[in-house]
């Protein structure tokens, strides 16, 4: 995992790190939503929307040359 640095927590330096931390954050947020609602449907909605947002965001940032 030489593509992951310690400072990627603050600002990801490559798209792989951004996707990894985006998915981790999505899982944490989806779990906290599930704890509050206890509905599997809202858990999956949060995971799908967070995952899509992460992937689309990283794709757009890669297209404009951020990474």
Buried (B, 14 or more C-beta within 10 A) or exposed (E): EEEBEEEBEEEBBBBBBBBBBBBEEBBEBBEEBBEEEEEEEBBEEBBEEBBEEBBEBBEEBEEEEEB
